[in-house]
């Protein structure tokens, strides 16, 4: 699992760095820190979805993840 997490963080970090370099994202922390948080958030919500937690439907989890991503990237288009 550690390897998968590291690969996901690396992928997100690259996307965030490119977005920041092109002016699309205004990151609130380092790309690595933002990536780390987004992957952890995605994983956490994913656990609730696969365990069929009725209090958290997939569409709500998606909206919450995107709201956080918008906040940490300063990108309303997400």
C-alpha positions in Angstrom: 0.0 0.0 0.0 2.9 2.4 0.8 4.1 2.1 -2.8 0.7 2.9 -4.2 0.3 5.9 -1.9 3.7 7.2 -2.9 2.9 6.8 -6.6 -0.4 8.6 -6.2 1.2 11.4 -4.4 3.9 11.7 -7.1 1.3 11.8 -9.8 -0.7 14.5 -8.0 2.4 16.4 -7.2 3.4 16.5 -10.9 -0.1 17.7 -11.9 -0.1 20.3 -9.2 3.4 21.6 -10.1 2.4 21.9 -13.8 -0.8 23.7 -12.9 1.1 26.1 -10.6 3.8 26.7 -13.2 1.2 27.5 -15.9 -0.8 29.8 -13.6 -3.8 27.6 -13.4 -3.3 26.7 -9.7 -2.5 29.0 -6.9 -1.4 26.5 -4.3 -1.9 27.1 -0.6 1.1 24.9 0.3 3.8 23.0 -1.5 2.6 20.8 -4.3 3.8 17.7 -2.4 1.8 18.7 0.7 -1.3 19.5 -1.2 -0.9 16.2 -3.1 -0.5 14.3 0.1 -3.6 15.8 1.6 -5.7 15.2 -1.6 -4.7 11.5 -1.8 -5.4 10.9 1.9 -8.8 12.6 1.5 -9.6 10.5 -1.5 -8.5 7.4 0.2 -10.5 8.2 3.4 -13.7 8.9 1.5 -13.1 5.8 -0.6 -13.1 3.6 2.5 -16.5 4.9 3.5 -17.9 4.4 0.0 -16.7 0.8 -0.3 -18.0 0.0 3.2 -21.4 1.2 2.0 -21.7 4.0 4.6 -25.2 5.3 3.9 -24.2 8.7 5.5 -21.7 9.3 2.7 -22.9 8.7 -0.9 -20.3 8.7 -3.7 -21.7 11.9 -5.3 -21.4 13.7 -1.9 -17.8 12.4 -1.5 -16.9 13.7 -4.9 -18.4 17.1 -4.2 -16.5 17.3 -0.9 -13.2 16.3 -2.5 -13.6 18.8 -5.3 -14.5 21.6 -2.8 -11.3 20.9 -0.9 -9.3 20.7 -4.2 -10.7 24.1 -5.3 -9.8 25.6 -1.9 -6.2 24.3 -1.9 -5.5 25.1 -5.6 -7.4 28.4 -5.8 -9.0 27.0 -9.0 -12.8 27.5 -9.2 -12.9 25.5 -12.4 -12.3 22.2 -10.7 
